[in-house]
């Protein structure tokens, strides 16, 4: 309940500020959700802030590599 109220309050502030573009709103919502996710992880004390940042950068790099491998077409050798 508290988290939903937080998100609704943030959305209300966005509309008050005049962010009308759907891209702006989507980007802002993603930023809010990411910050809440980070806040929850820090409260759980799973990792320190530095460790979390390093791990998140590693995950981003791995996601980029996976996307590159998916888009890359592999050549198959012809049978003789």
C-alpha positions as CSV (number, residue, x, y, z in Angstrom):
1,X,0.0,0.0,0.0
2,X,2.8,2.4,0.9
3,X,4.7,1.6,-2.3
4,X,1.7,2.2,-4.5
5,X,1.0,5.5,-2.8
6,X,4.6,6.5,-3.4
7,X,4.3,5.7,-7.1
8,X,1.0,7.5,-7.4
9,X,2.4,10.6,-5.7
10,X,5.4,10.6,-8.1
11,X,3.1,10.3,-11.1
12,X,0.9,13.2,-9.8
13,X,4.1,15.3,-9.4
14,X,5.0,14.5,-13.0
15,X,1.7,15.7,-14.3
16,X,1.9,18.8,-12.2
17,X,5.3,19.6,-13.7
18,X,3.9,19.3,-17.2
19,X,5.7,16.3,-18.5
20,X,3.3,15.5,-21.3
21,X,5.4,13.4,-23.7
22,X,4.9,9.7,-23.2
23,X,8.6,9.1,-23.6
24,X,9.4,11.5,-20.8
25,X,6.8,9.8,-18.6
26,X,8.0,6.3,-19.4
27,X,11.6,7.3,-18.7
28,X,10.6,8.9,-15.4
29,X,8.6,5.9,-14.3
30,X,11.5,3.6,-15.0
31,X,13.8,5.8,-13.0
32,X,11.4,5.8,-10.1
33,X,11.1,2.0,-10.2
34,X,14.8,1.5,-10.4
35,X,15.4,3.8,-7.5
36,X,12.8,1.9,-5.4
37,X,14.4,-1.4,-6.4
38,X,17.8,-0.1,-5.3
39,X,16.4,1.1,-2.1
40,X,14.8,-2.3,-1.3
41,X,18.1,-4.1,-2.0
42,X,20.0,-1.7,0.2
43,X,17.5,-2.2,3.0
44,X,17.9,-5.9,2.8
45,X,21.7,-5.5,3.2
46,X,22.4,-8.1,0.6
47,X,25.4,-6.2,-0.7
48,X,27.2,-3.0,-0.1
49,X,26.5,0.0,-2.4
50,X,29.9,-0.4,-4.1
51,X,29.4,-4.1,-4.7
52,X,25.9,-3.5,-6.0
53,X,27.1,-0.9,-8.5
54,X,29.9,-3.2,-9.8
55,X,27.5,-6.2,-10.1
56,X,24.9,-4.1,-11.9
57,X,27.6,-2.9,-14.4
58,X,28.6,-6.5,-15.0
59,X,25.1,-7.5,-15.7
60,X,24.6,-4.6,-18.1
61,X,27.8,-5.7,-20.0
62,X,26.6,-9.3,-20.1
63,X,23.2,-8.2,-21.5
64,X,24.9,-6.2,-24.2
65,X,27.1,-9.2,-25.2
66,X,24.0,-11.5,-25.3
67,X,22.2,-9.0,-27.5
68,X,25.2,-8.8,-29.8
69,X,25.4,-12.6,-30.1
70,X,21.7,-12.8,-30.8
71,X,21.9,-10.3,-33.6
72,X,25.1,-11.8,-35.1
73,X,24.4,-14.4,-37.8
74,X,26.7,-17.4,-37.7
75,X,28.0,-18.9,-40.9
76,X,27.8,-22.6,-41.2
77,X,30.4,-24.7,-43.0
78,X,29.4,-26.5,-46.1
79,X,29.6,-30.3,-46.1
80,X,32.0,-31.7,-48.7
